[in-house]
Amino acid sequence: MNKTVFANNPLNRTANLRNNIEWINSIKRDSNTKYLIFYNEKPLINPSIDHSKNSEIKLFSFEQLDKFIDRANYLVFLGQNGGKSLFAVDLSNIEKIKENTEIMEEAKFIDVRSIAPNLSSENTGILAQAKSMISWNNTYTFCSKCSGVKLEIKDAGYKKLCNSCKTEFFPRVDPVVIMLPIYKDKCLLGRQKIFPPRMYSALAGFLEPGETIEDAVKREINEESGLTALDVEYKFTQPWPFPFQLMIGCLANVKDDVLNLDQDEIEDAVWLSREDLNRIFVGKSPQRIWIPPAMAIAHQLIIHWMHN
């Protein structure tokens, strides 16, 4: 199993059936179909009070949500697993949902980023898809070509149509390169001003139009640190549903270790050996440096480099 959080979605997305309205309607009321609720882009979670056990996504049958589903902002079909269908339903427009004791019980609406470390790997994968789809539907509500024309939802939440100009809109994914510059036996970590005190991470930046992954890595490294990347090695990716990004993890060997930081992007950077990183992991860094938690691809990229 992939160790990267958000990367283990077990669902068969059944994309070929999304535009089959009869099929979608037929599975809505099926006894095996379940629904997960979002409110202000936060999923409803049954938090575990036992730290040895995972929290769980709270799921509902159609009968339990019957009076809410037709009033929902959005209903998005996520896919199937073992013959059971799963939908995400956005009930942000129903303010009193949080006062409904039958729905809430001991559950809470919790930010995905906060709850992810306490969920199973599969559940984080499902939430990555659901959260990104809810965010996309909330973001793309009006046609960008026809002023004031509201888009019609199609394909169970995966397409929007402008009935005026007939333009179709599809869910977007924003690609982001995240990389470790490597020189000899050290890697470079940087920190932005918005980071918590003493936290350092991998460098990162959005791909630009007409740019390959390799070119984006080289450009971002040069812009942020002044270093020249000689070669780029792709490692792995991570869905990052804040709101709908794909993090592309890479390593890059650089020409030298002479830094020229862009202070608007990076306020400080440090070259660290594997021994330095080991001290950070055991809490014995002389500078009290720390790195992002295990759910972040930066953490996994650092671990990968340390053990190879």
Secondary structure as GFF3:
##gff-version 3
##sequence-region A 1 308
A	DSSP	three_ten_helix	15	17	.	.	.	ID=ss1
A	DSSP	alpha_helix	21	28	.	.	.	ID=ss2
A	DSSP	beta_strand	34	39	.	.	.	ID=ss3
A	DSSP	beta_strand	42	46	.	.	.	ID=ss4
A	DSSP	beta_strand	56	57	.	.	.	ID=ss5
A	DSSP	beta_strand	59	60	.	.	.	ID=ss6
A	DSSP	alpha_helix	62	69	.	.	.	ID=ss7
A	DSSP	beta_strand	74	81	.	.	.	ID=ss8
A	DSSP	beta_strand	84	90	.	.	.	ID=ss9
A	DSSP	three_ten_helix	95	99	.	.	.	ID=ss10
A	DSSP	alpha_helix	101	104	.	.	.	ID=ss11
A	DSSP	beta_strand	108	109	.	.	.	ID=ss12
A	DSSP	alpha_helix	112	115	.	.	.	ID=ss13
A	DSSP	three_ten_helix	116	118	.	.	.	ID=ss14
A	DSSP	alpha_helix	121	139	.	.	.	ID=ss15
A	DSSP	beta_strand	152	154	.	.	.	ID=ss16
A	DSSP	three_ten_helix	155	157	.	.	.	ID=ss17
A	DSSP	beta_strand	159	161	.	.	.	ID=ss18
A	DSSP	beta_strand	168	169	.	.	.	ID=ss19
A	DSSP	beta_strand	174	183	.	.	.	ID=ss20
A	DSSP	beta_strand	186	191	.	.	.	ID=ss21
A	DSSP	beta_strand	203	206	.	.	.	ID=ss22
A	DSSP	alpha_helix	213	225	.	.	.	ID=ss23
A	DSSP	beta_strand	229	240	.	.	.	ID=ss24
A	DSSP	beta_strand	245	254	.	.	.	ID=ss25
A	DSSP	beta_strand	268	273	.	.	.	ID=ss26
A	DSSP	alpha_helix	274	281	.	.	.	ID=ss27
A	DSSP	alpha_helix	297	306	.	.	.	ID=ss28
###
